[in-house]
Amino acid sequence: MFLTRRSFLMASGAALGAGGLAELLGPQPAREPQGLLVDCHVHLFGVGDADSGCFLSARQRAHPNFRLLRSLLEIEEAQGPLDELYVARLVAMLRSSSLQRAVVLGQDGRYDAQGRFDREATGVYVPNDWVLRVCERHPDLLLPGGSINPQRADALDEVERLAARGVRLLKIHPPIQAVDPGERRFEGFYRRCAELGVAISVHTGTEHQAEITSTAHCSPARLELALDQGCTAIAAHSGMCNFFDPEDFFADLLRMIRRYPRLYCESSVLGTLGRFRCIPQLLEEPEVLARLLHGSDFPFPSHALIHAPRLRPSATLALSSERNLLERDYRLKLELGVPAEVFERTARVLSIK
């Protein structure tokens, strides 16, 4: 979303109305983060037009987000294969951002009762081999984050294969992949992840960007099984929801963090339009901030205008006109008061050097 003169004046007025001159001048971020800054939640994305193996279902291509993301990334069909253009945009934005590295994630599909891939039921698919190929081309910037639905018959073999290729983070997406990560039959999968030093990142909170089965398994409490097997587990999105969602899983996260020292959470998607209440809520919980990692959920964009009452107008203007989606998300969180330690912690937790 780019700022017009009229919307800037409206945002400035909102800031003044919310807090007067003190809010207009606004608090500066405490300090700039230092060291190796890593975004732990960046998506690869594709339609399979570059021998990537990716695909989007017809339903997903018809989703408004598909057109929105192409527009934000300035990708036109006539320019060439979408899959390669997407990688080029990601690399260019990362190089020109304040971040040094990004963990790019695959997206496994759905599986039937025998553990066989169910393409017909899968809406979004980004294979691990495409993630590995892309990261091998940009080893100075991109780190491979695999995706394994633990329902698949070869889940243990795939963990072994990816760990041998240097993957240190795996993504599980319960509502999109139609899997309950808390099922007892996955104990061996999590135990092997722990033995290999592979952390797991599990989607928690609601999901509105793709077709889902339900939100029944979206609580951070569903990570208990993995944590009991010794895994380092990350509650992606910190169990948080949009303002209009009837669910609320944040209390579950807080309870789990008090019990499990190897449980972390992250800030991806929390700067977006529907989650404007989330970062202020995080800032009120020191126990959560002490386990929080930085993630953007690229390419899904953060929005500054919705946070205008909490921002200096100059920051609202700068952020709303920022075309680099990675930088916009990073700067917005700093401006809202996310501590520098959050951005510095990601590399340490994931053993990235």
Summary of the structure (lengths in Angstrom):
residues: 353
radius of gyration: 19.6
end to end distance: 34.1
largest distance: 63.1
contacts: 1216
relative contact order: 0.16
helix: 45%
strand: 13%
